Amino acid sequence: MQFHKLFSTSLGIGYIGKGGGTVAAVFCCICWYLAWHGTLPPPLLLSVIITVIITGVGVWSSGVVEKIWGKDPSRVVIDEVAGMCIGLLFIPVELKYVITGLVLFRFFDIVKPLFIKKMELLPAGWGIMMDDVLSGVYTNILLAAAVWLKVF
């Protein structure tokens, strides 16, 4: 049980209360930047594996702690970490893209347009995680388009 609490709160970030999701997303961006900046190209397979593991274990752990803390508990912020990782996959690791990815991801995660809100209707850990996964997908699509079109 302790593992699930630790993992689902992203090493305790979720316990800070209001703004925990944003802090977890920022923490993810910092880790992503420090891990992959300067490696050209970033190790694609490793970043995909890490993202898949975070997402998969996040579904499991958030489903476990939901039974204790109630439906979609605010302490669970691993969903923001998974979504942020998805948002940054395949994108050059440059500060401008990481910051833009953070802003886009938080926009999608807070406003929940384009079927994102409907993902919350999925059961247990799936409902907790999938709205952020879809937010990450939309973030990634827009970032990839910006990189391809050389918007900035």
Phi and psi in degrees as a GROMACS rama.xvg file:
@    title "Ramachandran Plot"
@    xaxis  label "Phi"
@    yaxis  label "Psi"
@TYPE xy
-61.3765  -38.1722  GLN-2
-57.9522  -46.2728  PHE-3
-65.734  -38.703  HIS-4
-65.3334  -44.2024  LYS-5
-65.7422  -44.6349  LEU-6
-69.7703  -47.8694  PHE-7
-66.6521  -25.7517  SER-8
-92.5576  8.63395  THR-9
53.1216  60.9271  SER-10
63.072  31.496  LEU-11
98.6986  -6.51982  GLY-12
-57.3725  -37.6046  ILE-13
-61.6189  -19.115  GLY-14
-76.882  -10.0608  TYR-15
-72.4234  -14.2832  ILE-16
90.4368  -135.629  GLY-17
-55.948  131.507  LYS-18
86.6962  4.11592  GLY-19
-60.2953  -36.9264  GLY-20
-64.3968  -40.487  GLY-21
-67.3108  -42.6294  THR-22
-61.9269  -42.1048  VAL-23
-63.5946  -40.8756  ALA-24
-65.1972  -42.134  ALA-25
-64.0436  -43.8341  VAL-26
-57.8049  -42.8481  PHE-27
-62.0178  -44.7065  CYS-28
-61.3187  -42.5647  CYS-29
-62.5556  -47.2622  ILE-30
-61.8399  -43.487  CYS-31
-61.1876  -46.5918  TRP-32
-63.8284  -47.9681  TYR-33
-65.7459  -34.8427  LEU-34
-73.8373  -40.1928  ALA-35
-111.528  -14.323  TRP-36
-64.5793  134.128  HIS-37
91.9839  -11.1467  GLY-38
-97.5001  114.108  THR-39
-113.127  117.89  LEU-40
-77.3161  164.367  PRO-41
-59.896  149.515  PRO-42
-64.6601  96.6488  PRO-43
-58.743  -51.0291  LEU-44
-60.564  -43.371  LEU-45
-64.8686  -41.472  LEU-46
-67.3478  -35.141  SER-47
-67.2302  -44.7574  VAL-48
-60.943  -45.6399  ILE-49
-60.9639  -43.7961  ILE-50
-63.5875  -42.9799  THR-51
-64.5629  -41.3712  VAL-52
-64.8371  -46.8692  ILE-53
-58.789  -42.8748  ILE-54
-68.2251  -48.1489  THR-55
-63.9219  -48.3643  GLY-56
-68.4801  -30.6069  VAL-57
-62.6857  -42.1878  GLY-58
-60.4586  -46.3109  VAL-59
-63.6014  -53.8727  TRP-60
-65.6049  -41.4498  SER-61
-67.7365  -32.3084  SER-62
-66.2077  -37.2743  GLY-63
-67.6517  -48.1152  VAL-64
-74.3822  -21.1576  VAL-65
-61.6121  -31.3174  GLU-66
-66.4157  -24.6098  LYS-67
-96.0532  -47.4504  ILE-68
-94.0438  -7.94154  TRP-69
97.861  176.623  GLY-70
-62.0415  129.276  LYS-71
41.2577  62.8895  ASP-72
-66.1801  141.92  PRO-73
-67.6209  -20.3981  SER-74
-67.4055  -24.9185  ARG-75
-77.2732  112.893  VAL-76
-124.948  5.48784  VAL-77
-64.5236  -23.6016  ILE-78
-64.6386  -37.1302  ASP-79
-67.4124  -38.2195  GLU-80
-64.5472  -46.7372  VAL-81
-61.3436  -47.015  ALA-82
-61.6752  -40.0438  GLY-83
-66.3418  -41.0485  MET-84
-59.7071  -44.1692  CYS-85
-62.3659  -40.8934  ILE-86
-61.765  -28.6078  GLY-87
-99.18  -7.35804  LEU-88
-60.0874  139.071  LEU-89
68.9048  6.73952  PHE-90
-101.409  138.958  ILE-91
-55.8595  138.362  PRO-92
-86.5992  81.6351  VAL-93
-123.012  146.43  GLU-94
-53.9616  -40.5729  LEU-95
-62.8449  -35.724  LYS-96
-77.2208  -37.5828  TYR-97
-65.314  -44.3791  VAL-98
-66.6825  -43.3817  ILE-99
-62.1894  -40.6412  THR-100
-60.5452  -41.3791  GLY-101
-62.0404  -46.6087  LEU-102
-63.2021  -46.4089  VAL-103
-61.9273  -45.6807  LEU-104
-61.3237  -46.3249  PHE-105
-64.2625  -36.0117  ARG-106
-58.8419  -54.0612  PHE-107
-62.2838  -38.9635  PHE-108
-69.2738  -34.0326  ASP-109
-84.6755  -46.7195  ILE-110
-77.5222  -34.2961  VAL-111
57.2036  53.3779  LYS-112
-82.9516  178.544  PRO-113
53.1971  52.9187  LEU-114
73.199  2.12631  PHE-115
-62.8572  -44.2803  ILE-116
-58.5765  -36.671  LYS-117
-64.4135  -26.0266  LYS-118
-62.686  -27.8008  MET-119
-65.8675  -15.6031  GLU-120
-78.9463  -12.9386  LEU-121
-64.4951  154.895  LEU-122
-73.5489  144.547  PRO-123
47.1306  -128  ALA-124
-60.666  -29.1712  GLY-125
-64.6799  -42.8206  TRP-126
-67.3464  -34.2303  GLY-127
-68.8597  -41.6136  ILE-128
-87.0476  -38.3228  MET-129
-70.0603  -26.5152  MET-130
-66.1032  -36.3794  ASP-131
-76.6433  -33.0436  ASP-132
-60.7888  -46.8907  VAL-133
-66.6567  -36.7127  LEU-134
-60.0963  -40.0762  SER-135
-66.336  -38.4112  GLY-136
-63.2329  -46.6966  VAL-137
-63.1346  -39.7713  TYR-138
-59.96  -46.0743  THR-139
-63.5614  -41.2238  ASN-140
-61.3621  -46.3235  ILE-141
-67.351  -40.4857  LEU-142
-64.8789  -43.4481  LEU-143
-61.4765  -40.3346  ALA-144
-63.609  -41.1078  ALA-145
-64.3839  -40.6538  ALA-146
-65.686  -47.4797  VAL-147
-63.4254  -41.1652  TRP-148
-83.3314  -2.39385  LEU-149
53.9468  47.7814  LYS-150
-64.7578  -37.9355  VAL-151
